Amino acid sequence: MSLLADGVTILCVLAGLVFFAAGTVGLLRFPDTASRLHALTKADHLGLGLVVLGLLPQMDSLAGILRLLAFWALVLLASAATGPMIARLLRRQGGIT
């Protein structure tokens, strides 16, 4: 069972890292701020979700599992709130058309 859990962890964490790398490439390559924000938030949401999913089988207790899920939920809420705020601020300053 430990070998299966380790395999799931490795696959999910590597997949999460691929999404983080894709978000970074989108941040560097996309032309405008709106598309950069979109690429970054979507890749971060999925990337962090896969990393958390990969780490869940490695947790020893229910408290650790709940802590990881709470961390992921807080990051989702924070980025869902700050992404539109950044876009609105840049639109007011003339950065987004």
C-alpha positions in Angstrom: 0.0 0.0 0.0 2.9 2.4 0.7 4.3 1.9 -2.8 0.9 2.8 -4.3 0.6 5.9 -2.1 4.1 6.9 -3.0 3.3 6.5 -6.7 0.2 8.6 -6.5 2.1 11.3 -4.6 4.9 11.4 -7.2 2.4 11.5 -10.1 0.2 14.2 -8.6 3.0 16.4 -7.4 4.8 16.2 -10.8 1.5 17.0 -12.6 1.0 20.0 -10.2 4.5 21.2 -11.0 3.7 21.0 -14.7 0.7 23.3 -14.2 2.8 25.7 -12.1 5.4 25.8 -15.0 2.6 26.4 -17.5 1.3 29.3 -15.4 4.8 30.8 -15.2 5.2 30.5 -19.0 1.8 32.2 -19.5 2.8 34.9 -17.1 5.9 35.6 -19.1 4.6 35.2 -22.6 1.0 36.5 -22.7 0.7 40.0 -24.1 -1.8 41.7 -21.7 -2.5 41.8 -18.0 -5.9 40.2 -18.1 -4.6 37.1 -19.9 -1.6 36.9 -17.6 -3.8 37.0 -14.6 -6.1 34.4 -16.1 -3.3 32.0 -16.9 -1.6 32.4 -13.5 -4.7 31.9 -11.4 -6.0 28.9 -13.3 -2.7 27.2 -13.3 -2.1 27.9 -9.7 -5.5 26.6 -8.7 -5.1 23.3 -10.5 -1.4 23.0 -9.7 -1.9 23.5 -6.0 -4.9 21.2 -6.1 -2.8 18.4 -7.6 0.0 18.9 -5.1 -2.4 18.8 -2.2 -4.1 15.7 -3.7 -0.6 14.1 -4.0 0.3 14.9 -0.4 -3.0 13.6 1.1 -1.9 9.9 1.0 1.2 10.8 2.9 -0.7 12.3 5.9 -0.8 10.2 9.0 -3.8 11.8 10.7 -7.2 13.3 9.8 -5.9 16.6 11.3 -3.1 16.7 8.7 -5.5 16.0 5.9 -7.9 18.7 7.1 -5.0 21.1 7.4 -4.0 20.6 3.8 -7.5 20.9 2.5 -8.0 24.1 4.6 -4.8 25.5 3.2 -6.0 24.8 -0.4 -9.4 26.3 0.3 -7.9 29.5 1.7 -5.6 29.9 -1.3 -8.6 29.4 -3.6 -10.6 32.1 -1.7 -7.7 34.5 -1.6 -6.8 34.3 -5.3 -10.5 34.5 -6.2 -10.7 37.7 -4.3 -7.4 39.3 -5.3 -7.4 38.4 -9.0 -10.4 40.6 -9.9 -9.2 43.3 -7.5 -5.9 43.5 -9.3 -7.6 43.6 -12.7 -10.0 46.3 -11.6 -7.1 48.4 -10.3 -5.1 48.0 -13.5 -8.2 48.9 -15.6 -8.6 52.1 -13.6 -5.0 53.0 -14.2 -5.3 52.3 -17.9 -3.4 49.0 -17.9 -6.2 46.9 -19.2 -8.5 47.9 -22.1 
